[in-house]
Amino acid sequence: MKNWLNYSLFLYLILLQGTDVHAQGLDGKANPSNIVIIFADDMGYGDIKGLNPLSKIETPALDEMVAEGITFSNAHASASVCTPSRFGLLTGEYAFRTPAAARGIGGFAPPVMDKNQLSMAAFLRNAGYQTGIVGKWHLGLEWVTKDGKPAVLDAETGHSNVDYRQPIGAGPNDFGFDYSFIHPASLDIPPYVFLENHRVLDPGVILTTEVYPTRKENTEFSWDKKHSNDQAVYWEKGVWWRQGEMAPTFRVADCLDEITGQGLAFIERQSAAKPFFLYLPLTGPHTPWLPSEEHKGKSGAGLYGDFVMDIDQVVASIKEQLQAQGLLENTLLVFASDNGAYWPEEEILLYGHDSNRGVRGQKGDVWDGGHRIPLIISWPEGIQEPAAYSGLVSLTDLFATVAGLLDQSIPEGAAMDSYSFLPVLQGDTGFVSRTEMVHHSSSGMFAIRTPEWKYIDGLGSGGFSYPNRLQPEKGGPKGQLYRIREDPEEKDNLYSNYPRVVEQLKSQLEGVVNR
């Protein structure tokens, strides 16, 4: 009898395999959705025509996402610059909780994430997903050096002490990604190399100045020259990158195309047999503004606007690839930006294009222009009706939303600043996922907002807009308070009018920061 039971169990398992156990899904969830996050770099809410009819830039692919999915008019990055925003997206935590992650970093900085910290990628891999990152990392790498000392760049010579022929000691593959193809940081920050699964491709590096002249005959400096020294390549406004080491075959103008191609190749390797997660952080439209010949001169917002058209084409290409493989219907496709656009008042006046549409400030600022971002989600199989959502949402919330999508719990202590907005994707646009949100600027100025108020713990932008910081005048306000719903441009500082509101919000801010 015992042998017969064992034999029957054996046959049952064989039959079960024949019906494709995976079709039953992960932990009982049938056909878990693929997840693709396209993450633009320094792109504003107002750049997308579907979100801003006055945009001087044509964005047909993103407009199609707007028409098909859910748009978020009150979505914010967890910080107003690159590194902390990316940290928040992948960990579901405010970056200020991890000091190393709270500011922008260079290309030779060590990892700002702890290997024991659960990332969204690790969470999904544990849930059975194939995970990949293709694009800009900017969360630090553990470089192997020639002298055994920490990696460092000599800003004068452009050389570093890195041994590019050795695999890095820690990087994306240690934080949940099965596959990685990355550029270390922004495209104006050295080193200019690609790494595939922790190995530098074409490691016999040269200096950027061996390929690119530092100036052109008609070079004129503009407001962005302050970010580079005399050794940097600077050709015109928006077209510059810092001097440093570069792989011999690396070309700055081809970087976005290479990332797009590798992202498409990753999708091509996937199938409906196993769900996948692709994090595709692009290097544009961050400087250098190097649009393709196809789009150069085609927008009404200069080289930046032309470059945004290239970003829109990336979205179109990803959707086409998913469609060609029959994967689009069951893919949650997310488009967002890491912070607001670096688009000062001079550019708004020059082109009549408001990249950060209707809010004050720009990248780096604690004002809304620093951190209010475009967030668009399409999901043909899951979103029944396109809609706009005006509730508060942070990029940190994507982690909990993904967990809700899989009907899985996030381990205790992980993603502590993440709140699921899954009901919004399921049609409940009246759902409230959070009632407060903390912002911090590039220089570490903090703010907290509620649906009605925004309190800023200091004076000035805290970022790239002038004035960065102001000292309080005698008897004057020590911070900023705006009735943000009625005053989205943060013009009328009500700090002195509502001392109790200031006291309450300041206490609320300290409670979140010190949690």
C-alpha positions, 0 to 999 in steps of 0.5 A: 500500500505504501509503495502504491501511495508513493507511486500515485504521488509521483504520477500526481506531481508529473501531471501537475508539472504538465499543467505548468505550476507557474501558471498558478502564479507566485504564492497562489497569485495567478499570472503575476504582472511584469514590471518595467520602470522607465526612470528619466533623469532631470525631466519636468512634469510640464515637459509632457504634452499630455500633462501640459498642453502648453508644452513646447515639446511633442511627446506622443508615446508619453501622451499615449500612456497618459490616455491609457493609464493613471496620471499622478498630478501630486507625485513627488520624488523623495528628494530633489536630486539624483542619489537620494531619489534613486535610493528612495525608489529602490528601498521605500525609505527616505534617503535622509535615514541613511546619511551616505545616501542623502546627497548627490555622489560622484562616480567613485563613491562607495555604495550608499545602500547596505547589503542587508537592506531589502531593495525592491529588486531583492523583494521581487527576486525573492518572489520569483521574478527575473530582475534587471537594471539597465542604465544609470546607477548613481548609488555607489560602487565598490571599486578595486584600486591599484593602491588598495586605497579608496577610489578617488579622482584627481580633478586636475589630471582626470585620472583615478586610482581605479583598476578597471580590469578588476570586477567591482566588489559591490554593485547592483547585483548585490542589491537584488538584480540578477542582471546589470548593465550600468553607467556608474553615475550621471553622464557628466560625471566620470568615469565614462564606462559601462559595466555588465554584471560588475565588470567594466567593458573595454577597460583600457581607459583614456581621458575624455580630452583625448577624444573631445576638445574642451571648447569649440570655436563658438563656445559661449558660457552660460548659467551652467558653467558653474558646475564645471572647471576649466578642464571640463568639456564645455561646448555650449549651454547644456552640452558639457561633461567633467574631465575624467577617464573613459573607455576607448569605445565609449561615446557620450552622444551614444550612451542613451542609445546603448542603454535603450538597446540593452534594455530592449535586449533584456526584454527580448530575453524574457517570456510569459513563463516567468515574470520579470522586473526591469529598472531602466534609469535613463541618463537623459535629459540630464546634461549633456543635452545631446539629442539625436539628429532625428530630433535635433531642432524639432522641439520649441525648447532648445536642445533640452526639449529635443533631448526630451523627444529622445526620451519619449522615443525610448518609451515608444521603443519599450512598448513596441518590444513588449507588444511584439513579444505579447507581454504588454497586456500583463506589464505594469509600465511606470514612467517617472523622473528622479526630480524636477527639471534643471530649468531656471527662470532664464530658460522659461523666459527664453523659450516660453516653456515651463518645464516644471509647470506651475510650481516654484523652483527647479531641481535641487530645491525644497520648493515643489519644482525640485521634487514634483515629478511626472508619474504615469502608470499604464497596465492594460490588463489591470487598469480598467479606466484611464484617470488622473489622481491628485492625492499625495504620492511619493516614489518611495510608495512604489515598493509597497504598491508592488508588494500589494500587487503580489499580495505579499507582505514586506518584512518588518523594518523594510520600506518604512516610508512606503505606502501602497496606492494599489487601489488607485490603479484598481479604479479607486481615485478617492483612495488616500494612501498618505496624508503627509510627506517629507521633502529635502533639498540638495543642501539638506533643507527639510519640508513637510506637506499635508494636503493643505499645508507645506512647511519649510524649515528654513528660508530660501530654496535650499537648492539651485535657485537663488537665494539658496539660504537666507538668514531670518531678519529680526522679528521676521519669519524663520521658515516658510509656510504655504497653503499649498493647495491654493498657492502651488507657486509658494508665493505667499509665506504665511509663517507669521500668520499661523504660529500654531500651524507652524509649531504643529508641522515642525513637530510633525516633521521632526517626528518623521525625520527622527523615527 
